[in-house]
Amino acid sequence: MVDDRIQRPQNEENLEWSVIEPMWGSVDIYDSLEVLETYLAPASPGQRAVFSTTWLHNEVCNGGFDQFFYNSTGILSHEALLGFERLGATDYRGLVERAMSLFPEGIVPSDRAKRVELLESIECKLLEEIDRQFLALDNQAPLYGFMHKYISEHPEEFFIE
């Protein structure tokens, strides 16, 4: 079992990145859900939340939900949904849930080819509206604030004490 917790940094600037950086290069999001679960299994719930929501956030801010679902990162959909809940970012969770609801039965396939095929049938304007709301929310209540708060309140999940 790999322990990706870190020593608490003296400078807490970019704390959110510091706590998941050890995972970033070692977690495989390019294979199957089973492989992903193997990589994430040793992570704490908080590490999983920060990792998955960071991926979603980065993708949506770069190219929207269409990019998130289209890329390999779409495999993290359910994990990110749980992550936003854990972080207390319920408005973000609601937007992710709305985007996921555009897939049949609200289930985003872990298989990329299936996900991309279904994504092509989703009306772009629906995702673009959710993108606008996500970006507006991030300007109003930045996601990193939720992450920082959670990390500060649950140091045992991130730091070797």
Biotite code that builds the C-alpha atoms (Angstrom):
import biotite.structure as struc

atoms = struc.array([
    struc.Atom([0.000, 0.000, 0.000], chain_id="A", res_id=1, res_name="MET", atom_name="CA", element="C"),
    struc.Atom([1.425, 3.341, -1.059], chain_id="A", res_id=2, res_name="VAL", atom_name="CA", element="C"),
    struc.Atom([1.052, 6.256, 1.313], chain_id="A", res_id=3, res_name="ASP", atom_name="CA", element="C"),
    struc.Atom([0.925, 9.498, -0.681], chain_id="A", res_id=4, res_name="ASP", atom_name="CA", element="C"),
    struc.Atom([0.595, 11.719, 2.361], chain_id="A", res_id=5, res_name="ARG", atom_name="CA", element="C"),
    struc.Atom([3.212, 14.455, 2.599], chain_id="A", res_id=6, res_name="ILE", atom_name="CA", element="C"),
    struc.Atom([4.947, 16.511, 5.252], chain_id="A", res_id=7, res_name="GLN", atom_name="CA", element="C"),
    struc.Atom([2.847, 19.589, 5.951], chain_id="A", res_id=8, res_name="ARG", atom_name="CA", element="C"),
    struc.Atom([4.384, 22.413, 3.907], chain_id="A", res_id=9, res_name="PRO", atom_name="CA", element="C"),
    struc.Atom([5.414, 25.509, 5.815], chain_id="A", res_id=10, res_name="GLN", atom_name="CA", element="C"),
    struc.Atom([3.961, 27.676, 3.073], chain_id="A", res_id=11, res_name="ASN", atom_name="CA", element="C"),
    struc.Atom([0.362, 26.707, 2.370], chain_id="A", res_id=12, res_name="GLU", atom_name="CA", element="C"),
    struc.Atom([0.209, 28.523, -0.951], chain_id="A", res_id=13, res_name="GLU", atom_name="CA", element="C"),
    struc.Atom([-0.874, 25.978, -3.576], chain_id="A", res_id=14, res_name="ASN", atom_name="CA", element="C"),
    struc.Atom([-1.699, 23.553, -0.769], chain_id="A", res_id=15, res_name="LEU", atom_name="CA", element="C"),
    struc.Atom([-4.301, 21.838, -2.926], chain_id="A", res_id=16, res_name="GLU", atom_name="CA", element="C"),
    struc.Atom([-1.698, 20.921, -5.544], chain_id="A", res_id=17, res_name="TRP", atom_name="CA", element="C"),
    struc.Atom([0.912, 19.952, -2.946], chain_id="A", res_id=18, res_name="SER", atom_name="CA", element="C"),
    struc.Atom([-1.290, 17.260, -1.412], chain_id="A", res_id=19, res_name="VAL", atom_name="CA", element="C"),
    struc.Atom([-2.107, 15.507, -4.694], chain_id="A", res_id=20, res_name="ILE", atom_name="CA", element="C"),
    struc.Atom([1.146, 16.014, -6.581], chain_id="A", res_id=21, res_name="GLU", atom_name="CA", element="C"),
    struc.Atom([2.527, 12.610, -5.451], chain_id="A", res_id=22, res_name="PRO", atom_name="CA", element="C"),
    struc.Atom([-0.569, 10.935, -6.943], chain_id="A", res_id=23, res_name="MET", atom_name="CA", element="C"),
    struc.Atom([-0.690, 12.996, -10.127], chain_id="A", res_id=24, res_name="TRP", atom_name="CA", element="C"),
    struc.Atom([1.948, 11.134, -12.078], chain_id="A", res_id=25, res_name="GLY", atom_name="CA", element="C"),
    struc.Atom([1.259, 7.690, -10.682], chain_id="A", res_id=26, res_name="SER", atom_name="CA", element="C"),
    struc.Atom([-2.527, 7.335, -11.006], chain_id="A", res_id=27, res_name="VAL", atom_name="CA", element="C"),
    struc.Atom([-3.512, 5.820, -14.352], chain_id="A", res_id=28, res_name="ASP", atom_name="CA", element="C"),
    struc.Atom([-6.634, 7.452, -15.779], chain_id="A", res_id=29, res_name="ILE", atom_name="CA", element="C"),
    struc.Atom([-5.956, 6.084, -19.258], chain_id="A", res_id=30, res_name="TYR", atom_name="CA", element="C"),
    struc.Atom([-6.978, 2.475, -18.748], chain_id="A", res_id=31, res_name="ASP", atom_name="CA", element="C"),
    struc.Atom([-10.035, 0.761, -17.319], chain_id="A", res_id=32, res_name="SER", atom_name="CA", element="C"),
    struc.Atom([-12.079, 1.655, -14.269], chain_id="A", res_id=33, res_name="LEU", atom_name="CA", element="C"),
    struc.Atom([-10.649, -1.415, -12.521], chain_id="A", res_id=34, res_name="GLU", atom_name="CA", element="C"),
    struc.Atom([-7.083, -0.188, -13.096], chain_id="A", res_id=35, res_name="VAL", atom_name="CA", element="C"),
    struc.Atom([-8.053, 3.285, -11.888], chain_id="A", res_id=36, res_name="LEU", atom_name="CA", element="C"),
    struc.Atom([-9.569, 1.807, -8.731], chain_id="A", res_id=37, res_name="GLU", atom_name="CA", element="C"),
    struc.Atom([-6.351, -0.107, -8.079], chain_id="A", res_id=38, res_name="THR", atom_name="CA", element="C"),
    struc.Atom([-4.372, 3.124, -8.208], chain_id="A", res_id=39, res_name="TYR", atom_name="CA", element="C"),
    struc.Atom([-6.878, 5.051, -6.083], chain_id="A", res_id=40, res_name="LEU", atom_name="CA", element="C"),
    struc.Atom([-7.519, 2.310, -3.500], chain_id="A", res_id=41, res_name="ALA", atom_name="CA", element="C"),
    struc.Atom([-4.768, 3.383, -1.078], chain_id="A", res_id=42, res_name="PRO", atom_name="CA", element="C"),
    struc.Atom([-5.716, 7.059, -1.269], chain_id="A", res_id=43, res_name="ALA", atom_name="CA", element="C"),
    struc.Atom([-7.708, 8.652, 1.521], chain_id="A", res_id=44, res_name="SER", atom_name="CA", element="C"),
    struc.Atom([-11.227, 9.865, 0.706], chain_id="A", res_id=45, res_name="PRO", atom_name="CA", element="C"),
    struc.Atom([-9.927, 13.426, 0.768], chain_id="A", res_id=46, res_name="GLY", atom_name="CA", element="C"),
    struc.Atom([-7.050, 12.668, -1.591], chain_id="A", res_id=47, res_name="GLN", atom_name="CA", element="C"),
    struc.Atom([-9.493, 10.999, -3.986], chain_id="A", res_id=48, res_name="ARG", atom_name="CA", element="C"),
    struc.Atom([-11.803, 14.011, -3.768], chain_id="A", res_id=49, res_name="ALA", atom_name="CA", element="C"),
    struc.Atom([-9.090, 16.585, -4.431], chain_id="A", res_id=50, res_name="VAL", atom_name="CA", element="C"),
    struc.Atom([-7.553, 14.470, -7.212], chain_id="A", res_id=51, res_name="PHE", atom_name="CA", element="C"),
    struc.Atom([-10.779, 13.828, -9.120], chain_id="A", res_id=52, res_name="SER", atom_name="CA", element="C"),
    struc.Atom([-12.263, 17.300, -8.714], chain_id="A", res_id=53, res_name="THR", atom_name="CA", element="C"),
    struc.Atom([-8.974, 18.897, -9.783], chain_id="A", res_id=54, res_name="THR", atom_name="CA", element="C"),
    struc.Atom([-9.030, 16.875, -13.000], chain_id="A", res_id=55, res_name="TRP", atom_name="CA", element="C"),
    struc.Atom([-12.648, 17.801, -13.683], chain_id="A", res_id=56, res_name="LEU", atom_name="CA", element="C"),
    struc.Atom([-12.049, 21.454, -12.836], chain_id="A", res_id=57, res_name="HIS", atom_name="CA", element="C"),
    struc.Atom([-8.981, 21.679, -15.068], chain_id="A", res_id=58, res_name="ASN", atom_name="CA", element="C"),
    struc.Atom([-10.736, 20.066, -18.015], chain_id="A", res_id=59, res_name="GLU", atom_name="CA", element="C"),
    struc.Atom([-13.951, 22.087, -17.724], chain_id="A", res_id=60, res_name="VAL", atom_name="CA", element="C"),
    struc.Atom([-12.039, 25.357, -17.328], chain_id="A", res_id=61, res_name="CYS", atom_name="CA", element="C"),
    struc.Atom([-9.935, 24.475, -20.381], chain_id="A", res_id=62, res_name="ASN", atom_name="CA", element="C"),
    struc.Atom([-12.547, 23.093, -22.772], chain_id="A", res_id=63, res_name="GLY", atom_name="CA", element="C"),
    struc.Atom([-15.809, 22.485, -20.979], chain_id="A", res_id=64, res_name="GLY", atom_name="CA", element="C"),
    struc.Atom([-17.644, 19.353, -19.933], chain_id="A", res_id=65, res_name="PHE", atom_name="CA", element="C"),
    struc.Atom([-17.431, 18.146, -23.520], chain_id="A", res_id=66, res_name="ASP", atom_name="CA", element="C"),
    struc.Atom([-13.630, 17.997, -23.155], chain_id="A", res_id=67, res_name="GLN", atom_name="CA", element="C"),
    struc.Atom([-13.842, 16.361, -19.725], chain_id="A", res_id=68, res_name="PHE", atom_name="CA", element="C"),
    struc.Atom([-16.149, 13.598, -20.947], chain_id="A", res_id=69, res_name="PHE", atom_name="CA", element="C"),
    struc.Atom([-14.375, 13.176, -24.284], chain_id="A", res_id=70, res_name="TYR", atom_name="CA", element="C"),
    struc.Atom([-10.902, 12.815, -22.796], chain_id="A", res_id=71, res_name="ASN", atom_name="CA", element="C"),
    struc.Atom([-9.714, 9.927, -20.661], chain_id="A", res_id=72, res_name="SER", atom_name="CA", element="C"),
    struc.Atom([-10.535, 12.055, -17.628], chain_id="A", res_id=73, res_name="THR", atom_name="CA", element="C"),
    struc.Atom([-14.221, 11.247, -18.140], chain_id="A", res_id=74, res_name="GLY", atom_name="CA", element="C"),
    struc.Atom([-13.484, 7.999, -16.316], chain_id="A", res_id=75, res_name="ILE", atom_name="CA", element="C"),
    struc.Atom([-13.398, 10.124, -13.149], chain_id="A", res_id=76, res_name="LEU", atom_name="CA", element="C"),
    struc.Atom([-17.000, 11.356, -13.500], chain_id="A", res_id=77, res_name="SER", atom_name="CA", element="C"),
    struc.Atom([-18.507, 9.408, -10.623], chain_id="A", res_id=78, res_name="HIS", atom_name="CA", element="C"),
    struc.Atom([-15.417, 9.866, -8.438], chain_id="A", res_id=79, res_name="GLU", atom_name="CA", element="C"),
    struc.Atom([-15.556, 13.634, -9.010], chain_id="A", res_id=80, res_name="ALA", atom_name="CA", element="C"),
    struc.Atom([-19.256, 13.713, -8.169], chain_id="A", res_id=81, res_name="LEU", atom_name="CA", element="C"),
    struc.Atom([-18.472, 12.044, -4.826], chain_id="A", res_id=82, res_name="LEU", atom_name="CA", element="C"),
    struc.Atom([-15.487, 14.361, -4.405], chain_id="A", res_id=83, res_name="GLY", atom_name="CA", element="C"),
    struc.Atom([-17.535, 17.535, -4.709], chain_id="A", res_id=84, res_name="PHE", atom_name="CA", element="C"),
    struc.Atom([-19.926, 16.148, -2.107], chain_id="A", res_id=85, res_name="GLU", atom_name="CA", element="C"),
    struc.Atom([-17.060, 15.312, 0.267], chain_id="A", res_id=86, res_name="ARG", atom_name="CA", element="C"),
    struc.Atom([-15.564, 18.784, -0.170], chain_id="A", res_id=87, res_name="LEU", atom_name="CA", element="C"),
    struc.Atom([-18.912, 20.401, 0.637], chain_id="A", res_id=88, res_name="GLY", atom_name="CA", element="C"),
    struc.Atom([-19.023, 21.946, -2.844], chain_id="A", res_id=89, res_name="ALA", atom_name="CA", element="C"),
    struc.Atom([-22.673, 21.101, -3.389], chain_id="A", res_id=90, res_name="THR", atom_name="CA", element="C"),
    struc.Atom([-23.291, 23.689, -6.111], chain_id="A", res_id=91, res_name="ASP", atom_name="CA", element="C"),
    struc.Atom([-20.428, 22.190, -8.108], chain_id="A", res_id=92, res_name="TYR", atom_name="CA", element="C"),
    struc.Atom([-21.817, 18.733, -7.451], chain_id="A", res_id=93, res_name="ARG", atom_name="CA", element="C"),
    struc.Atom([-25.187, 19.829, -8.777], chain_id="A", res_id=94, res_name="GLY", atom_name="CA", element="C"),
    struc.Atom([-23.669, 21.078, -12.029], chain_id="A", res_id=95, res_name="LEU", atom_name="CA", element="C"),
    struc.Atom([-21.703, 17.857, -12.498], chain_id="A", res_id=96, res_name="VAL", atom_name="CA", element="C"),
    struc.Atom([-24.843, 15.880, -11.800], chain_id="A", res_id=97, res_name="GLU", atom_name="CA", element="C"),
    struc.Atom([-26.716, 17.931, -14.429], chain_id="A", res_id=98, res_name="ARG", atom_name="CA", element="C"),
    struc.Atom([-23.977, 17.298, -16.990], chain_id="A", res_id=99, res_name="ALA", atom_name="CA", element="C"),
    struc.Atom([-23.969, 13.577, -16.181], chain_id="A", res_id=100, res_name="MET", atom_name="CA", element="C"),
    struc.Atom([-27.757, 13.455, -16.461], chain_id="A", res_id=101, res_name="SER", atom_name="CA", element="C"),
    struc.Atom([-27.428, 14.125, -20.180], chain_id="A", res_id=102, res_name="LEU", atom_name="CA", element="C"),
    struc.Atom([-26.141, 10.567, -20.570], chain_id="A", res_id=103, res_name="PHE", atom_name="CA", element="C"),
    struc.Atom([-28.692, 7.725, -20.638], chain_id="A", res_id=104, res_name="PRO", atom_name="CA", element="C"),
    struc.Atom([-29.927, 7.068, -17.088], chain_id="A", res_id=105, res_name="GLU", atom_name="CA", element="C"),
    struc.Atom([-27.390, 9.638, -15.863], chain_id="A", res_id=106, res_name="GLY", atom_name="CA", element="C"),
    struc.Atom([-24.564, 7.101, -16.133], chain_id="A", res_id=107, res_name="ILE", atom_name="CA", element="C"),
    struc.Atom([-21.320, 8.175, -17.782], chain_id="A", res_id=108, res_name="VAL", atom_name="CA", element="C"),
    struc.Atom([-19.657, 5.056, -19.214], chain_id="A", res_id=109, res_name="PRO", atom_name="CA", element="C"),
    struc.Atom([-16.168, 4.328, -17.942], chain_id="A", res_id=110, res_name="SER", atom_name="CA", element="C"),
    struc.Atom([-15.287, 2.964, -21.382], chain_id="A", res_id=111, res_name="ASP", atom_name="CA", element="C"),
    struc.Atom([-14.019, 5.934, -23.402], chain_id="A", res_id=112, res_name="ARG", atom_name="CA", element="C"),
    struc.Atom([-15.273, 4.710, -26.789], chain_id="A", res_id=113, res_name="ALA", atom_name="CA", element="C"),
    struc.Atom([-18.807, 4.258, -25.419], chain_id="A", res_id=114, res_name="LYS", atom_name="CA", element="C"),
    struc.Atom([-18.649, 7.599, -23.633], chain_id="A", res_id=115, res_name="ARG", atom_name="CA", element="C"),
    struc.Atom([-17.530, 9.416, -26.802], chain_id="A", res_id=116, res_name="VAL", atom_name="CA", element="C"),
    struc.Atom([-20.246, 7.728, -28.868], chain_id="A", res_id=117, res_name="GLU", atom_name="CA", element="C"),
    struc.Atom([-22.929, 8.853, -26.414], chain_id="A", res_id=118, res_name="LEU", atom_name="CA", element="C"),
    struc.Atom([-21.386, 12.301, -26.095], chain_id="A", res_id=119, res_name="LEU", atom_name="CA", element="C"),
    struc.Atom([-21.883, 12.869, -29.826], chain_id="A", res_id=120, res_name="GLU", atom_name="CA", element="C"),
    struc.Atom([-25.644, 12.563, -29.323], chain_id="A", res_id=121, res_name="SER", atom_name="CA", element="C"),
    struc.Atom([-25.774, 15.218, -26.573], chain_id="A", res_id=122, res_name="ILE", atom_name="CA", element="C"),
    struc.Atom([-26.775, 18.679, -27.701], chain_id="A", res_id=123, res_name="GLU", atom_name="CA", element="C"),
    struc.Atom([-23.738, 20.950, -27.374], chain_id="A", res_id=124, res_name="CYS", atom_name="CA", element="C"),
    struc.Atom([-25.819, 23.899, -26.175], chain_id="A", res_id=125, res_name="LYS", atom_name="CA", element="C"),
    struc.Atom([-26.888, 21.975, -23.091], chain_id="A", res_id=126, res_name="LEU", atom_name="CA", element="C"),
    struc.Atom([-23.306, 21.291, -22.048], chain_id="A", res_id=127, res_name="LEU", atom_name="CA", element="C"),
    struc.Atom([-22.226, 24.820, -22.948], chain_id="A", res_id=128, res_name="GLU", atom_name="CA", element="C"),
    struc.Atom([-24.859, 26.261, -20.609], chain_id="A", res_id=129, res_name="GLU", atom_name="CA", element="C"),
    struc.Atom([-23.591, 24.053, -17.773], chain_id="A", res_id=130, res_name="ILE", atom_name="CA", element="C"),
    struc.Atom([-20.031, 25.142, -18.656], chain_id="A", res_id=131, res_name="ASP", atom_name="CA", element="C"),
    struc.Atom([-21.035, 28.810, -18.293], chain_id="A", res_id=132, res_name="ARG", atom_name="CA", element="C"),
    struc.Atom([-22.642, 28.130, -14.933], chain_id="A", res_id=133, res_name="GLN", atom_name="CA", element="C"),
    struc.Atom([-19.600, 26.155, -13.753], chain_id="A", res_id=134, res_name="PHE", atom_name="CA", element="C"),
    struc.Atom([-17.196, 28.956, -14.704], chain_id="A", res_id=135, res_name="LEU", atom_name="CA", element="C"),
    struc.Atom([-19.429, 31.589, -13.104], chain_id="A", res_id=136, res_name="ALA", atom_name="CA", element="C"),
    struc.Atom([-19.586, 29.533, -9.921], chain_id="A", res_id=137, res_name="LEU", atom_name="CA", element="C"),
    struc.Atom([-15.812, 29.128, -9.918], chain_id="A", res_id=138, res_name="ASP", atom_name="CA", element="C"),
    struc.Atom([-15.437, 32.915, -10.185], chain_id="A", res_id=139, res_name="ASN", atom_name="CA", element="C"),
    struc.Atom([-17.910, 33.455, -7.360], chain_id="A", res_id=140, res_name="GLN", atom_name="CA", element="C"),
    struc.Atom([-16.877, 30.608, -5.024], chain_id="A", res_id=141, res_name="ALA", atom_name="CA", element="C"),
    struc.Atom([-13.539, 29.176, -6.214], chain_id="A", res_id=142, res_name="PRO", atom_name="CA", element="C"),
    struc.Atom([-13.270, 25.422, -5.917], chain_id="A", res_id=143, res_name="LEU", atom_name="CA", element="C"),
    struc.Atom([-9.815, 25.695, -4.383], chain_id="A", res_id=144, res_name="TYR", atom_name="CA", element="C"),
    struc.Atom([-11.364, 27.384, -1.356], chain_id="A", res_id=145, res_name="GLY", atom_name="CA", element="C"),
    struc.Atom([-13.446, 24.249, -0.694], chain_id="A", res_id=146, res_name="PHE", atom_name="CA", element="C"),
    struc.Atom([-10.369, 22.090, -1.132], chain_id="A", res_id=147, res_name="MET", atom_name="CA", element="C"),
    struc.Atom([-8.265, 24.227, 1.204], chain_id="A", res_id=148, res_name="HIS", atom_name="CA", element="C"),
    struc.Atom([-10.967, 24.165, 3.876], chain_id="A", res_id=149, res_name="LYS", atom_name="CA", element="C"),
    struc.Atom([-11.346, 20.382, 3.647], chain_id="A", res_id=150, res_name="TYR", atom_name="CA", element="C"),
    struc.Atom([-7.582, 19.810, 3.774], chain_id="A", res_id=151, res_name="ILE", atom_name="CA", element="C"),
    struc.Atom([-7.277, 22.106, 6.817], chain_id="A", res_id=152, res_name="SER", atom_name="CA", element="C"),
    struc.Atom([-10.111, 20.298, 8.619], chain_id="A", res_id=153, res_name="GLU", atom_name="CA", element="C"),
    struc.Atom([-8.836, 16.762, 7.774], chain_id="A", res_id=154, res_name="HIS", atom_name="CA", element="C"),
    struc.Atom([-5.034, 16.983, 7.959], chain_id="A", res_id=155, res_name="PRO", atom_name="CA", element="C"),
    struc.Atom([-4.678, 13.274, 8.795], chain_id="A", res_id=156, res_name="GLU", atom_name="CA", element="C"),
    struc.Atom([-5.843, 12.437, 5.257], chain_id="A", res_id=157, res_name="GLU", atom_name="CA", element="C"),
    struc.Atom([-3.045, 14.440, 3.655], chain_id="A", res_id=158, res_name="PHE", atom_name="CA", element="C"),
    struc.Atom([-0.124, 14.918, 6.029], chain_id="A", res_id=159, res_name="PHE", atom_name="CA", element="C"),
    struc.Atom([2.314, 12.697, 7.866], chain_id="A", res_id=160, res_name="ILE", atom_name="CA", element="C"),
    struc.Atom([2.190, 13.989, 11.414], chain_id="A", res_id=161, res_name="GLU", atom_name="CA", element="C"),
])
